[in-house]
């Protein structure tokens, strides 16, 4: 099993160019229209030259992200889990508040 570590969380409008192909690929798979305000987490998959893209507004819990990564034979590391969990919590708090 591979380990997924956080490369960064970006608004789509601030996304570094190197991640653009991964984001476009994931958006196509998800049939998603990208918005400049989308919050996107980029995970580095250890032992590979690839990245895993998470559109943070697509998840209600960290468990959904863990399942998606498990299906891709990856496990999120503890620090990344805490950071993304905090972003999910803040996103959902803002959505209801």
N, CA, C and O atoms as a GROMACS GRO file, in nm:
protein
  388
    1UNK      N    1   0.085  -0.119   0.000
    1UNK     CA    2   0.000   0.000   0.000
    1UNK      C    3   0.089   0.124   0.000
    1UNK      O    4   0.189   0.131   0.071
    2UNK      N    5   0.050   0.222  -0.081
    2UNK     CA    6   0.124   0.347  -0.092
    2UNK      C    7   0.077   0.446   0.016
    2UNK      O    8  -0.033   0.433   0.070
    3UNK      N    9   0.161   0.543   0.046
    3UNK     CA   10   0.127   0.645   0.144
    3UNK      C   11   0.104   0.777   0.071
    3UNK      O   12   0.185   0.820  -0.011
    4UNK      N   13  -0.010   0.840   0.103
    4UNK     CA   14  -0.045   0.968   0.042
    4UNK      C   15  -0.013   1.080   0.140
    4UNK      O   16  -0.062   1.081   0.253
    5UNK      N   17   0.068   1.175   0.096
    5UNK     CA   18   0.103   1.290   0.178
    5UNK      C   19   0.062   1.418   0.106
    5UNK      O   20   0.061   1.425  -0.017
    6UNK      N   21   0.028   1.518   0.183
    6UNK     CA   22  -0.023   1.643   0.128
    6UNK      C   23   0.087   1.725   0.063
    6UNK      O   24   0.188   1.757   0.126
    7UNK      N   25   0.066   1.759  -0.065
    7UNK     CA   26   0.154   1.855  -0.131
    7UNK      C   27   0.103   1.997  -0.108
    7UNK      O   28   0.182   2.091  -0.099
    8UNK      N   29  -0.029   2.011  -0.100
    8UNK     CA   30  -0.085   2.143  -0.075
    8UNK      C   31  -0.235   2.145  -0.096
    8UNK      O   32  -0.293   2.056  -0.158
    9UNK      N   33  -0.297   2.250  -0.042
    9UNK     CA   34  -0.438   2.277  -0.065
    9UNK      C   35  -0.444   2.414  -0.132
    9UNK      O   36  -0.391   2.512  -0.080
   10UNK      N   37  -0.510   2.418  -0.246
   10UNK     CA   38  -0.512   2.539  -0.328
   10UNK      C   39  -0.652   2.571  -0.374
   10UNK      O   40  -0.735   2.482  -0.389
   11UNK      N   41  -0.679   2.698  -0.395
   11UNK     CA   42  -0.795   2.736  -0.474
   11UNK      C   43  -0.756   2.709  -0.619
   11UNK      O   44  -0.639   2.723  -0.656
   12UNK      N   45  -0.853   2.672  -0.701
   12UNK     CA   46  -0.820   2.640  -0.840
   12UNK      C   47  -0.749   2.756  -0.908
   12UNK      O   48  -0.658   2.735  -0.988
   13UNK      N   49  -0.790   2.878  -0.876
   13UNK     CA   50  -0.728   2.996  -0.940
   13UNK      C   51  -0.581   3.012  -0.902
   13UNK      O   52  -0.506   3.080  -0.972
   14UNK      N   53  -0.538   2.949  -0.790
   14UNK     CA   54  -0.399   2.960  -0.743
   14UNK      C   55  -0.319   2.832  -0.763
   14UNK      O   56  -0.206   2.820  -0.716
   15UNK      N   57  -0.377   2.737  -0.833
   15UNK     CA   58  -0.314   2.606  -0.851
   15UNK      C   59  -0.183   2.617  -0.929
   15UNK      O   60  -0.181   2.676  -1.037
   16UNK      N   61  -0.074   2.562  -0.875
   16UNK     CA   62   0.051   2.561  -0.952
   16UNK      C   63   0.033   2.480  -1.082
   16UNK      O   64  -0.035   2.378  -1.085
   17UNK      N   65   0.094   2.530  -1.186
   17UNK     CA   66   0.079   2.473  -1.320
   17UNK      C   67   0.112   2.323  -1.326
   17UNK      O   68   0.051   2.250  -1.403
   18UNK      N   69   0.206   2.279  -1.246
   18UNK     CA   70   0.249   2.139  -1.250
   18UNK      C   71   0.136   2.041  -1.213
   18UNK      O   72   0.141   1.924  -1.251
   19UNK      N   73   0.035   2.089  -1.138
   19UNK     CA   74  -0.075   2.001  -1.096
   19UNK      C   75  -0.194   2.004  -1.192
   19UNK      O   76  -0.285   1.922  -1.180
   20UNK      N   77  -0.195   2.098  -1.284
   20UNK     CA   78  -0.309   2.117  -1.374
   20UNK      C   79  -0.352   1.989  -1.447
   20UNK      O   80  -0.472   1.961  -1.452
   21UNK      N   81  -0.260   1.910  -1.503
   21UNK     CA   82  -0.305   1.788  -1.573
   21UNK      C   83  -0.377   1.689  -1.480
   21UNK      O   84  -0.472   1.624  -1.523
   22UNK      N   85  -0.333   1.678  -1.356
   22UNK     CA   86  -0.396   1.587  -1.261
   22UNK      C   87  -0.537   1.636  -1.226
   22UNK      O   88  -0.631   1.556  -1.216
   23UNK      N   89  -0.551   1.767  -1.208
   23UNK     CA   90  -0.680   1.826  -1.173
   23UNK      C   91  -0.777   1.811  -1.291
   23UNK      O   92  -0.894   1.776  -1.272
   24UNK      N   93  -0.729   1.838  -1.411
   24UNK     CA   94  -0.815   1.824  -1.529
   24UNK      C   95  -0.861   1.679  -1.546
   24UNK      O   96  -0.977   1.654  -1.578
   25UNK      N   97  -0.771   1.586  -1.525
   25UNK     CA   98  -0.804   1.444  -1.536
   25UNK      C   99  -0.912   1.405  -1.436
   25UNK      O  100  -1.010   1.340  -1.472
   26UNK      N  101  -0.893   1.445  -1.310
   26UNK     CA  102  -0.990   1.412  -1.205
   26UNK      C  103  -1.125   1.480  -1.233
   26UNK      O  104  -1.230   1.419  -1.212
   27UNK      N  105  -1.123   1.604  -1.280
   27UNK     CA  106  -1.248   1.675  -1.313
   27UNK      C  107  -1.322   1.603  -1.424
   27UNK      O  108  -1.445   1.594  -1.421
   28UNK      N  109  -1.251   1.552  -1.522
   28UNK     CA  110  -1.313   1.478  -1.631
   28UNK      C  111  -1.378   1.350  -1.579
   28UNK      O  112  -1.491   1.318  -1.615
   29UNK      N  113  -1.306   1.277  -1.495
   29UNK     CA  114  -1.360   1.153  -1.437
   29UNK      C  115  -1.485   1.182  -1.355
   29UNK      O  116  -1.584   1.108  -1.362
   30UNK      N  117  -1.480   1.290  -1.276
   30UNK     CA  118  -1.592   1.326  -1.189
   30UNK      C  119  -1.703   1.401  -1.262
   30UNK      O  120  -1.806   1.435  -1.204
   31UNK      N  121  -1.681   1.427  -1.393
   31UNK     CA  122  -1.776   1.508  -1.471
   31UNK      C  123  -1.805   1.640  -1.400
   31UNK      O  124  -1.920   1.678  -1.378
   32UNK      N  125  -1.698   1.707  -1.365
   32UNK     CA  126  -1.705   1.828  -1.285
   32UNK      C  127  -1.660   1.948  -1.365
   32UNK      O  128  -1.558   1.943  -1.435
   33UNK      N  129  -1.735   2.055  -1.355
   33UNK     CA  130  -1.696   2.183  -1.414
   33UNK      C  131  -1.616   2.258  -1.308
   33UNK      O  132  -1.665   2.280  -1.197
   34UNK      N  133  -1.496   2.298  -1.341
   34UNK     CA  134  -1.409   2.364  -1.243
   34UNK      C  135  -1.446   2.511  -1.226
   34UNK      O  136  -1.483   2.580  -1.321
   35UNK      N  137  -1.436   2.556  -1.101
   35UNK     CA  138  -1.460   2.696  -1.066
   35UNK      C  139  -1.332   2.752  -1.003
   35UNK      O  140  -1.259   2.679  -0.936
   36UNK      N  141  -1.307   2.879  -1.025
   36UNK     CA  142  -1.184   2.939  -0.971
   36UNK      C  143  -1.178   2.931  -0.818
   36UNK      O  144  -1.070   2.939  -0.761
   37UNK      N  145  -1.293   2.917  -0.752
   37UNK     CA  146  -1.297   2.911  -0.606
   37UNK      C  147  -1.292   2.770  -0.548
   37UNK      O  148  -1.291   2.753  -0.426
   38UNK      N  149  -1.288   2.667  -0.634
   38UNK     CA  150  -1.280   2.529  -0.585
   38UNK      C  151  -1.156   2.512  -0.499
   38UNK      O  152  -1.047   2.555  -0.536
   39UNK      N  153  -1.173   2.448  -0.382
   39UNK     CA  154  -1.059   2.412  -0.297
   39UNK      C  155  -1.016   2.271  -0.332
   39UNK      O  156  -1.097   2.178  -0.330
   40UNK      N  157  -0.890   2.257  -0.365
   40UNK     CA  158  -0.836   2.131  -0.415
   40UNK      C  159  -0.717   2.090  -0.331
   40UNK      O  160  -0.623   2.167  -0.312
   41UNK      N  161  -0.721   1.966  -0.281
   41UNK     CA  162  -0.604   1.910  -0.211
   41UNK      C  163  -0.529   1.822  -0.310
   41UNK      O  164  -0.588   1.742  -0.382
   42UNK      N  165  -0.399   1.838  -0.312
   42UNK     CA  166  -0.312   1.757  -0.397
   42UNK      C  167  -0.229   1.667  -0.306
   42UNK      O  168  -0.155   1.714  -0.220
   43UNK      N  169  -0.244   1.537  -0.327
   43UNK     CA  170  -0.170   1.439  -0.248
   43UNK      C  171  -0.062   1.375  -0.334
   43UNK      O  172  -0.086   1.338  -0.448
   44UNK      N  173   0.056   1.363  -0.278
   44UNK     CA  174   0.167   1.293  -0.343
   44UNK      C  175   0.158   1.146  -0.302
   44UNK      O  176   0.147   1.115  -0.184
   45UNK      N  177   0.162   1.058  -0.398
   45UNK     CA  178   0.154   0.914  -0.370
   45UNK      C  179   0.297   0.859  -0.370
   45UNK      O  180   0.362   0.851  -0.474
   46UNK      N  181   0.344   0.820  -0.251
   46UNK     CA  182   0.483   0.775  -0.236
   46UNK      C  183   0.512   0.655  -0.325
   46UNK      O  184   0.427   0.569  -0.346
   47UNK      N  185   0.634   0.652  -0.375
   47UNK     CA  186   0.676   0.539  -0.458
   47UNK      C  187   0.626   0.547  -0.601
   47UNK      O  188   0.647   0.455  -0.679
   48UNK      N  189   0.557   0.657  -0.635
   48UNK     CA  190   0.507   0.676  -0.771
   48UNK      C  191   0.543   0.817  -0.816
   48UNK      O  192   0.596   0.896  -0.739
   49UNK      N  193   0.513   0.846  -0.940
   49UNK     CA  194   0.534   0.982  -0.989
   49UNK      C  195   0.400   1.051  -1.011
   49UNK      O  196   0.388   1.142  -1.092
   50UNK      N  197   0.300   1.007  -0.938
   50UNK     CA  198   0.166   1.060  -0.959
   50UNK      C  199   0.112   1.131  -0.835
   50UNK      O  200   0.171   1.125  -0.726
   51UNK      N  201   0.000   1.198  -0.855
   51UNK     CA  202  -0.067   1.270  -0.748
   51UNK      C  203  -0.214   1.231  -0.748
   51UNK      O  204  -0.270   1.192  -0.850
   52UNK      N  205  -0.275   1.243  -0.632
   52UNK     CA  206  -0.419   1.218  -0.618
   52UNK      C  207  -0.486   1.351  -0.588
   52UNK      O  208  -0.440   1.425  -0.500
   53UNK      N  209  -0.592   1.381  -0.659
   53UNK     CA  210  -0.662   1.509  -0.646
   53UNK      C  211  -0.791   1.490  -0.568
   53UNK      O  212  -0.867   1.396  -0.593
   54UNK      N  213  -0.814   1.580  -0.473
   54UNK     CA  214  -0.938   1.580  -0.395
   54UNK      C  215  -1.005   1.716  -0.409
   54UNK      O  216  -0.948   1.818  -0.372
   55UNK      N  217  -1.127   1.717  -0.463
   55UNK     CA  218  -1.208   1.838  -0.462
   55UNK      C  219  -1.279   1.839  -0.327
   55UNK      O  220  -1.373   1.762  -0.306
   56UNK      N  221  -1.236   1.923  -0.237
   56UNK     CA  222  -1.277   1.913  -0.097
   56UNK      C  223  -1.427   1.929  -0.075
   56UNK      O  224  -1.481   1.876   0.022
   57UNK      N  225  -1.495   2.002  -0.164
   57UNK     CA  226  -1.640   2.016  -0.145
   57UNK      C  227  -1.718   1.891  -0.185
   57UNK      O  228  -1.841   1.888  -0.172
   58UNK      N  229  -1.647   1.789  -0.232
   58UNK     CA  230  -1.711   1.663  -0.273
   58UNK      C  231  -1.724   1.563  -0.158
   58UNK      O  232  -1.782   1.456  -0.175
   59UNK      N  233  -1.669   1.597  -0.043
   59UNK     CA  234  -1.663   1.500   0.068
   59UNK      C  235  -1.734   1.556   0.191
   59UNK      O  236  -1.722   1.674   0.224
   60UNK      N  237  -1.807   1.468   0.258
   60UNK     CA  238  -1.872   1.504   0.384
   60UNK      C  239  -1.789   1.464   0.505
   60UNK      O  240  -1.811   1.515   0.615
   61UNK      N  241  -1.694   1.371   0.485
   61UNK     CA  242  -1.614   1.325   0.598
   61UNK      C  243  -1.478   1.276   0.549
   61UNK      O  244  -1.459   1.246   0.431
   62UNK      N  245  -1.386   1.270   0.642
   62UNK     CA  246  -1.253   1.218   0.612
   62UNK      C  247  -1.260   1.069   0.577
   62UNK      O  248  -1.176   1.018   0.504
   63UNK      N  249  -1.361   1.000   0.630
   63UNK     CA  250  -1.378   0.857   0.601
   63UNK      C  251  -1.401   0.834   0.453
   63UNK      O  252  -1.354   0.733   0.399
   64UNK      N  253  -1.472   0.924   0.387
   64UNK     CA  254  -1.494   0.912   0.242
   64UNK      C  255  -1.362   0.923   0.166
   64UNK      O  256  -1.339   0.852   0.068
   65UNK      N  257  -1.276   1.012   0.211
   65UNK     CA  258  -1.145   1.028   0.148
   65UNK      C  259  -1.059   0.905   0.172
   65UNK      O  260  -0.993   0.856   0.081
   66UNK      N  261  -1.061   0.855   0.295
   66UNK     CA  262  -0.983   0.734   0.327
   66UNK      C  263  -1.028   0.616   0.240
   66UNK      O  264  -0.945   0.538   0.194
   67UNK      N  265  -1.159   0.603   0.218
   67UNK     CA  266  -1.210   0.493   0.136
   67UNK      C  267  -1.164   0.508  -0.009
   67UNK      O  268  -1.121   0.411  -0.071
   68UNK      N  269  -1.172   0.631  -0.062
   68UNK     CA  270  -1.128   0.656  -0.199
   68UNK      C  271  -0.981   0.620  -0.216
   68UNK      O  272  -0.942   0.559  -0.316
   69UNK      N  273  -0.900   0.658  -0.119
   69UNK     CA  274  -0.757   0.627  -0.126
   69UNK      C  275  -0.732   0.478  -0.110
   69UNK      O  276  -0.645   0.422  -0.177
   70UNK      N  277  -0.807   0.414  -0.023
   70UNK     CA  278  -0.792   0.269  -0.005
   70UNK      C  279  -0.822   0.196  -0.136
   70UNK      O  280  -0.754   0.101  -0.172
   71UNK      N  281  -0.926   0.242  -0.206
   71UNK     CA  282  -0.960   0.184  -0.336
   71UNK      C  283  -0.847   0.203  -0.437
   71UNK      O  284  -0.835   0.126  -0.533
   72UNK      N  285  -0.765   0.305  -0.416
   72UNK     CA  286  -0.649   0.331  -0.503
   72UNK      C  287  -0.521   0.272  -0.445
   72UNK      O  288  -0.411   0.304  -0.491
   73UNK      N  289  -0.536   0.184  -0.344
   73UNK     CA  290  -0.423   0.118  -0.279
   73UNK      C  291  -0.328   0.217  -0.211
   73UNK      O  292  -0.206   0.202  -0.214
   74UNK      N  293  -0.388   0.319  -0.149
   74UNK     CA  294  -0.308   0.418  -0.078
   74UNK      C  295  -0.371   0.446   0.058
   74UNK      O  296  -0.491   0.424   0.080
   75UNK      N  297  -0.287   0.494   0.149
   75UNK     CA  298  -0.331   0.530   0.283
   75UNK      C  299  -0.280   0.671   0.312
   75UNK      O  300  -0.165   0.704   0.283
   76UNK      N  301  -0.367   0.753   0.369
   76UNK     CA  302  -0.331   0.891   0.399
   76UNK      C  303  -0.248   0.895   0.528
   76UNK      O  304  -0.282   0.828   0.626
   77UNK      N  305  -0.141   0.973   0.529
   77UNK     CA  306  -0.061   0.980   0.651
   77UNK      C  307  -0.129   1.066   0.756
   77UNK      O  308  -0.219   1.143   0.724
   78UNK      N  309  -0.088   1.053   0.880
   78UNK     CA  310  -0.156   1.114   0.994
   78UNK      C  311  -0.161   1.266   0.985
   78UNK      O  312  -0.267   1.325   1.008
   79UNK      N  313  -0.051   1.330   0.953
   79UNK     CA  314  -0.047   1.475   0.945
   79UNK      C  315  -0.141   1.527   0.836
   79UNK      O  316  -0.215   1.623   0.857
   80UNK      N  317  -0.137   1.462   0.720
   80UNK     CA  318  -0.225   1.499   0.610
   80UNK      C  319  -0.371   1.482   0.650
   80UNK      O  320  -0.455   1.565   0.617
   81UNK      N  321  -0.400   1.374   0.719
   81UNK     CA  322  -0.535   1.346   0.767
   81UNK      C  323  -0.587   1.461   0.854
   81UNK      O  324  -0.700   1.507   0.836
   82UNK      N  325  -0.505   1.508   0.946
   82UNK     CA  326  -0.544   1.616   1.036
   82UNK      C  327  -0.566   1.748   0.960
   82UNK      O  328  -0.662   1.819   0.987
   83UNK      N  329  -0.478   1.778   0.868
   83UNK     CA  330  -0.489   1.904   0.792
   83UNK      C  331  -0.616   1.903   0.705
   83UNK      O  332  -0.693   1.999   0.707
   84UNK      N  333  -0.636   1.796   0.631
   84UNK     CA  334  -0.754   1.789   0.544
   84UNK      C  335  -0.881   1.784   0.628
   84UNK      O  336  -0.982   1.845   0.592
   85UNK      N  337  -0.877   1.712   0.739
   85UNK     CA  338  -0.992   1.708   0.829
   85UNK      C  339  -1.030   1.846   0.877
   85UNK      O  340  -1.149   1.878   0.884
   86UNK      N  341  -0.932   1.928   0.910
   86UNK     CA  342  -0.958   2.066   0.951
   86UNK      C  343  -1.021   2.149   0.841
   86UNK      O  344  -1.110   2.229   0.866
   87UNK      N  345  -0.975   2.130   0.719
   87UNK     CA  346  -1.032   2.202   0.605
   87UNK      C  347  -1.176   2.159   0.578
   87UNK      O  348  -1.262   2.242   0.549
   88UNK      N  349  -1.202   2.029   0.588
   88UNK     CA  350  -1.340   1.980   0.570
   88UNK      C  351  -1.432   2.038   0.676
   88UNK      O  352  -1.543   2.082   0.646
   89UNK      N  353  -1.386   2.036   0.800
   89UNK     CA  354  -1.466   2.090   0.909
   89UNK      C  355  -1.498   2.238   0.886
   89UNK      O  356  -1.612   2.280   0.903
   90UNK      N  357  -1.398   2.315   0.849
   90UNK     CA  358  -1.418   2.458   0.824
   90UNK      C  359  -1.511   2.481   0.705
   90UNK      O  360  -1.595   2.570   0.710
   91UNK      N  361  -1.496   2.402   0.600
   91UNK     CA  362  -1.582   2.416   0.483
   91UNK      C  363  -1.727   2.392   0.521
   91UNK      O  364  -1.814   2.472   0.484
   92UNK      N  365  -1.755   2.285   0.593
   92UNK     CA  366  -1.893   2.252   0.629
   92UNK      C  367  -1.948   2.351   0.732
   92UNK      O  368  -2.067   2.380   0.733
   93UNK      N  369  -1.863   2.403   0.818
   93UNK     CA  370  -1.905   2.504   0.914
   93UNK      C  371  -1.948   2.631   0.841
   93UNK      O  372  -2.050   2.691   0.874
   94UNK      N  373  -1.870   2.673   0.742
   94UNK     CA  374  -1.903   2.792   0.662
   94UNK      C  375  -2.030   2.770   0.581
   94UNK      O  376  -2.107   2.864   0.559
   95UNK      N  377  -2.051   2.648   0.536
   95UNK     CA  378  -2.167   2.617   0.454
   95UNK      C  379  -2.298   2.630   0.533
   95UNK      O  380  -2.400   2.673   0.479
   96UNK      N  381  -2.294   2.593   0.661
   96UNK     CA  382  -2.416   2.601   0.743
   96UNK      C  383  -2.427   2.734   0.816
   96UNK      O  384  -2.535   2.770   0.863
   97UNK      N  385  -2.318   2.806   0.825
   97UNK     CA  386  -2.318   2.931   0.902
   97UNK      C  387  -2.335   3.045   0.816
   97UNK      O  388  -2.338   3.159   0.863
   0.00000   0.00000   0.00000
